[in-house]
């Protein structure tokens, strides 16, 4: 007899669970949230999203929806303070994987290892270390800003109606694991403080979205159409945003994240004056 199953109930999350989920997330320390543009509870209503209950009390939850269809991430996992997070994760992951096997075509489930305890759980569940997300920084104290060179591309502010074309650029530029859906990009558009596109003959060929706080900015997303890469367009966008944040707004630095295996991006950012900070987070995958 499975003692865990005899004491716990597993079921899909329903819309009416949202207030209980919100209260639960505020009190637990066993919490993993994916780094994306959505709040964790924005995934309520998506599948798969399962919870565990004991005596009608919420003790764990796990959501792994794929959006876009080939990018399934662990969007959120949480477990009660007085239970085993590994056991809760194991049971909820089984339900999530059953759903994917029956309803989706994703090749693997991915997750960031943002905390040591969660990375250990992923390792125990046979997730494979795939690559790392590395952080880079541009600090005006140690590098001289290099202004953007003239280009045949038109650089302008992004508009809401640009999102379909921006989505096409994004999905062409990134492997499926890292692609964003148009819904993701809508959330990004709303939360970004500086977003621009490059146009050539009326066609959007590159875009960037950035956020800022009181003292620093963060380049959250940059993509160039594959057939337009190696022409300096990415560097042009980076230098333009550096001019906007460092020169015009007087911020102290600009940060960004990229994949350790993305040598093209690393080269572009280092060429523009960014350096690796040494901070990085593992990316794990579980083949399906």
C-alpha positions in Angstrom: 0.0 0.0 0.0 1.3 3.5 -0.9 1.2 5.4 2.4 1.5 8.7 0.6 -1.5 8.1 -1.6 -3.5 6.7 1.3 -3.1 10.0 3.1 -3.1 12.5 0.3 -5.4 13.4 -2.6 -4.1 14.5 -6.0 -6.3 16.5 -8.4 -6.1 19.1 -11.1 -6.2 22.7 -10.0 -9.6 24.4 -10.5 -10.3 28.1 -10.9 -12.0 28.3 -7.5 -8.7 27.1 -5.9 -7.0 30.4 -6.7 -7.5 32.1 -3.3 -6.2 29.0 -1.5 -3.2 28.8 -3.8 -2.4 32.4 -3.2 -2.5 32.0 0.6 -0.4 28.9 0.4 2.3 30.5 -1.6 2.7 33.3 0.9 3.5 30.9 3.8 5.7 28.2 2.4 9.5 28.3 2.0 9.5 25.4 -0.4 8.7 27.4 -3.5 10.1 27.4 -7.0 8.9 29.9 -9.5 10.1 30.0 -13.1 11.6 33.2 -14.3 9.1 34.4 -16.9 6.7 37.3 -17.5 3.7 35.7 -15.8 2.7 35.5 -12.2 2.5 31.9 -10.9 -1.3 32.1 -10.6 -1.6 33.2 -14.2 -1.2 29.5 -15.0 -4.5 28.6 -13.2 -6.7 27.3 -16.0 -3.8 25.9 -17.9 -2.9 22.2 -18.0 -1.2 20.3 -16.5 -1.5 22.0 -13.1 -2.0 19.6 -10.1 -2.3 20.0 -6.4 -1.9 17.7 -3.4 -4.3 17.9 -0.4 -4.4 16.3 3.0 -7.5 16.6 5.2 -8.8 19.2 2.8 -5.6 21.3 3.3 -3.3 22.2 0.4 0.1 20.7 0.9 1.7 21.0 -2.6 1.3 22.1 -6.2 3.0 21.7 -9.6 2.3 23.3 -13.0 4.1 22.4 -16.2 2.1 23.9 -19.1 3.7 24.2 -22.5 3.4 27.7 -24.1 4.4 27.9 -26.8 3.5 24.2 -27.5 7.0 22.8 -27.6 8.3 24.7 -24.5 7.2 22.9 -21.3 8.8 24.3 -18.1 8.2 23.7 -14.4 6.3 27.0 -14.0 5.8 26.6 -10.3 6.3 24.1 -7.6 5.5 24.5 -3.9 5.3 22.1 -0.9 4.1 22.5 2.7 6.7 23.2 5.4 5.8 20.0 7.3 6.0 17.5 4.5 8.7 16.1 2.2 9.1 18.3 -0.9 10.7 15.4 -2.7 7.8 13.1 -2.1 5.2 15.8 -3.0 7.2 16.6 -6.2 7.5 12.9 -7.2 3.7 12.3 -7.0 2.7 15.6 -8.7 5.3 15.2 -11.4 3.9 11.8 -12.2 0.4 13.3 -12.8 1.9 16.1 -14.9 3.9 13.6 -17.0 0.8 11.5 -17.6 -1.0 14.5 -19.0 2.0 15.4 -21.3 2.2 11.9 -22.6 -1.4 11.9 -23.5 -2.0 15.5 -24.7 1.2 17.2 -25.8 4.1 16.6 -28.1 6.9 18.2 -26.0 10.2 16.3 -26.3 11.2 17.1 -22.7 10.3 19.0 -19.5 12.7 21.7 -18.5 13.4 23.5 -15.3 15.7 26.1 -13.8 17.6 25.1 -10.7 17.2 28.4 -8.9 17.8 27.0 -5.4 20.0 24.3 -4.1 17.2 22.3 -2.5 15.2 22.3 -5.7 18.2 21.4 -7.9 18.8 18.4 -5.6 15.2 17.2 -6.1 15.5 17.5 -9.9 18.7 15.5 -9.8 17.0 12.8 -7.7 14.2 12.6 -10.2 16.7 12.0 -13.1 16.6 15.4 -14.7 19.7 16.0 -16.8 21.9 19.1 -16.5 21.5 20.6 -20.0 23.2 24.0 -19.9 23.5 27.1 -17.6 21.9 30.5 -17.6 24.8 33.0 -17.1 24.5 36.6 -15.9 26.4 39.4 -17.6 26.8 43.1 -16.6 27.7 46.4 -18.3 29.1 48.8 -15.7 30.0 52.4 -16.9 32.7 52.5 -14.2 35.0 50.0 -16.0 34.1 50.3 -19.7 33.7 53.3 -22.0 30.4 53.5 -23.9 30.8 53.0 -27.6 28.0 54.8 -29.5 25.9 53.0 -32.1 27.2 53.1 -35.7 25.1 54.1 -38.6 22.9 51.4 -40.0 20.6 50.8 -42.9 18.0 49.5 -40.4 15.4 51.8 -38.9 15.3 51.7 -35.1 12.0 52.6 -33.5 9.9 52.1 -30.4 7.9 48.8 -30.4 4.1 49.1 -30.7 1.5 46.6 -29.5 0.5 45.8 -33.1 4.1 44.7 -33.7 3.7 41.6 -31.5 2.8 39.1 -34.2 5.9 40.1 -36.2 8.0 40.2 -33.0 6.8 36.7 -32.1 7.8 35.4 -35.6 11.3 36.9 -35.0 11.6 35.4 -31.5 10.5 31.9 -32.6 12.9 31.9 -35.6 15.8 33.0 -33.5 15.6 30.6 -30.5 15.5 26.9 -30.1 12.0 25.6 -29.0 13.0 25.4 -25.4 13.6 29.2 -25.2 10.9 30.4 -27.5 8.2 32.7 -26.2 4.5 32.7 -27.3 2.7 35.8 -28.4 0.9 35.7 -25.0 4.3 35.7 -23.2 5.4 38.6 -25.3 2.2 40.5 -24.5 3.0 40.2 -20.8 6.6 41.3 -21.6 5.4 44.3 -23.6 3.3 45.4 -20.6 6.1 45.1 -18.1 9.0 46.3 -20.2 9.9 50.0 -19.8 12.0 50.2 -23.0 11.2 48.0 -26.1 12.3 48.7 -29.6 12.5 47.0 -33.0 14.7 47.2 -36.1 13.0 47.4 -39.5 14.5 46.9 -42.9 12.2 47.8 -45.8 9.2 47.8 -43.5 9.9 44.3 -42.1 10.8 43.8 -38.4 14.1 41.9 -38.3 15.1 42.3 -34.6 13.7 43.4 -31.3 14.6 44.0 -27.7 12.7 44.4 -24.4 14.2 45.8 -21.2 13.2 46.7 -17.7 14.6 49.2 -15.2 14.7 50.0 -11.6 16.0 53.0 -9.7 19.7 52.4 -10.4 20.0 49.7 -13.1 18.4 48.2 -16.1 18.0 44.6 -17.4 18.0 43.5 -21.0 15.3 40.8 -20.8 15.1 39.7 -24.4 16.9 40.3 -27.7 16.4 38.4 -30.9 17.5 38.9 -34.6 16.2 36.9 -37.5 18.7 34.1 -38.3 19.1 35.2 -41.9 19.9 38.7 -40.7 22.5 37.7 -38.1 26.2 38.5 -38.3 25.4 41.9 -39.8 25.9 44.0 -36.6 22.2 44.4 -36.0 22.3 42.8 -32.5 25.2 45.0 -31.6 23.3 48.0 -32.9 20.4 47.2 -30.6 22.6 46.7 -27.6 24.5 49.9 -28.1 21.2 51.8 -28.5 19.8 50.5 -25.3 23.1 51.2 -23.5 22.9 54.8 -24.7 19.3 55.0 -23.5 20.0 53.7 -20.0 23.6 54.7 -19.3 24.0 58.0 -21.2 20.5 59.4 -21.3 19.1 58.1 -18.0 22.3 57.9 -16.0 21.8 54.4 -14.6 24.8 52.7 -13.1 24.7 49.4 -15.0 22.8 47.1 -17.3 22.4 43.3 -16.7 21.3 40.4 -18.9 21.0 36.7 -18.9 21.9 34.3 -21.7 22.7 30.6 -22.2 26.2 29.3 -21.5 26.0 27.4 -24.9 24.9 30.5 -26.9 28.3 31.5 -28.2 26.9 34.0 -30.7 25.1 36.0 -28.0 28.1 35.8 -25.6 30.3 37.2 -28.4 27.9 40.0 -29.2 27.5 41.1 -25.5 31.2 40.9 -24.7 32.0 42.9 -27.8 29.6 45.6 -26.6 31.3 45.8 -23.2 29.4 43.2 -21.0 31.3 40.8 -18.8 30.3 37.6 -17.0 29.6 38.1 -13.4 30.2 34.5 -12.4 26.5 34.1 -11.3 24.8 31.3 -13.1 21.9 28.9 -12.8 21.6 25.3 -14.1 19.0 24.3 -16.7 17.7 20.7 -16.3 15.7 18.7 -18.7 13.7 15.4 -18.4 13.3 13.7 -21.8 9.7 12.6 -22.4 
